[in-house]
Amino acid sequence: QVQLVESGGGLVQAGGSLRLSCAASRSSFTIHAMGWYRQAPGEQRELVAVMPTSGGSTHYADSVKGRFTISGDNAKNTVDLQMNSLKPEDTGVYYCWAVTSREFWGQGTQVTVSS
């Protein structure tokens, strides 16, 4: 079992920045990747950015490339998401995600970008 605790989020004006952080509880299982998904009202949950914990390429949704940066500390099982140049369409609930032999999700943190 892996518990994910998120922090950050909030309300910001368009063009502003926010930083999300997520920490995974200790696990006897190896976490292979961590990242962030988001869900806008009335929409399906979508991938924002993910990264493998053993090194390798990160993956971003096309809509956030060049604006968002994912980073992490593999030793501590943490993952952050730096969000710059935020747009109203970035509004939604952001979920931390981790995968071992199964997927785990955080409770979500609200991000609201006003125009």
C-alpha positions as CSV (number, residue, x, y, z in Angstrom):
1,Q,0.0,0.0,0.0
2,V,1.3,3.5,-0.9
3,Q,-0.2,6.7,0.5
4,L,0.3,9.9,-1.4
5,V,0.1,13.2,0.3
6,E,-0.3,16.3,-1.8
7,S,0.4,20.0,-1.0
8,G,0.2,23.2,-3.0
9,G,-2.6,24.3,-5.3
10,G,-4.9,27.2,-4.8
11,L,-6.2,30.2,-6.7
12,V,-4.0,32.2,-9.1
13,Q,-4.5,34.7,-11.9
14,A,-3.8,33.7,-15.5
15,G,-0.1,34.0,-16.2
16,G,0.8,33.2,-12.6
17,S,2.6,30.2,-11.2
18,L,1.9,27.4,-8.7
19,R,3.9,24.5,-7.3
20,L,2.4,21.2,-6.4
21,S,4.3,18.7,-4.2
22,C,3.6,15.0,-3.4
23,A,5.2,12.6,-1.0
24,A,4.7,8.9,-1.0
25,S,4.7,6.9,2.2
26,R,7.2,4.2,2.8
27,S,6.5,1.1,0.8
28,S,7.9,-2.3,0.7
29,F,7.2,-2.3,-3.0
30,T,9.3,-0.4,-5.6
31,I,7.6,2.7,-7.0
32,H,8.4,2.6,-10.7
33,A,7.0,6.0,-11.7
34,M,5.3,9.0,-10.2
35,G,3.4,11.9,-11.7
36,W,0.4,14.1,-11.9
37,Y,-3.0,13.9,-13.5
38,R,-5.8,16.4,-13.5
39,Q,-9.6,16.5,-13.9
40,A,-11.6,19.5,-15.0
41,P,-15.3,19.8,-14.2
42,G,-17.3,17.5,-16.4
43,E,-14.2,16.1,-18.0
44,Q,-12.2,12.8,-17.7
45,R,-9.1,12.6,-15.7
46,E,-6.1,13.3,-18.0
47,L,-2.3,12.9,-17.7
48,V,-0.3,16.0,-17.0
49,A,3.2,14.8,-16.5
50,V,4.9,11.6,-15.4
51,M,8.4,10.5,-14.7
52,P,10.1,7.1,-14.1
53,T,11.8,6.8,-10.7
54,S,14.8,4.9,-12.1
55,G,15.7,7.7,-14.6
56,G,14.7,8.1,-18.2
57,S,12.5,10.4,-20.0
58,T,9.6,12.4,-18.5
59,H,6.3,12.7,-20.4
60,Y,4.1,15.7,-20.6
61,A,0.7,16.4,-22.1
62,D,1.0,18.6,-25.2
63,S,-1.1,21.3,-23.5
64,V,1.5,21.9,-20.7
65,K,4.8,21.4,-22.6
66,G,7.1,24.4,-22.1
67,R,5.0,25.6,-19.1
68,F,5.1,22.8,-16.6
69,T,8.1,21.0,-15.2
70,I,8.0,17.8,-13.2
71,S,10.8,16.9,-10.9
72,G,11.4,14.4,-8.1
73,D,13.6,12.9,-5.4
74,N,13.7,9.2,-6.0
75,A,15.3,8.5,-2.7
76,K,12.5,10.2,-0.8
77,N,9.7,9.2,-3.2
78,T,8.6,12.7,-3.8
79,V,7.4,14.4,-7.0
80,D,6.8,18.1,-7.7
81,L,5.1,20.0,-10.5
82,Q,6.1,23.5,-11.2
83,M,3.4,25.2,-13.2
84,N,4.2,28.5,-14.9
85,S,2.2,30.7,-17.3
86,L,-1.0,29.2,-16.0
87,K,-4.2,29.5,-18.1
88,P,-7.8,29.3,-17.1
89,E,-8.0,25.9,-18.9
90,D,-5.5,24.5,-16.4
91,T,-8.2,24.7,-13.8
92,G,-9.1,21.4,-12.2
93,V,-8.3,19.0,-9.5
94,Y,-4.7,17.7,-9.7
95,Y,-4.0,14.2,-8.5
96,C,-0.7,12.7,-7.6
97,W,-0.1,9.3,-9.1
98,A,2.3,6.5,-8.4
99,V,2.7,3.0,-9.7
100,T,4.2,-0.2,-8.3
101,S,2.4,-3.4,-9.4
102,R,-0.7,-1.3,-9.2
103,E,-1.7,2.4,-9.4
104,F,-2.2,4.7,-6.4
105,W,-3.8,8.1,-6.3
106,G,-3.7,11.0,-3.9
107,Q,-6.8,12.7,-2.8
108,G,-6.4,15.6,-5.1
109,T,-5.7,19.3,-4.8
110,Q,-7.7,22.1,-6.4
111,V,-6.0,24.5,-8.9
112,T,-8.1,27.4,-10.0
113,V,-6.8,29.9,-12.6
114,S,-8.9,33.0,-13.0
115,S,-8.9,35.0,-16.2
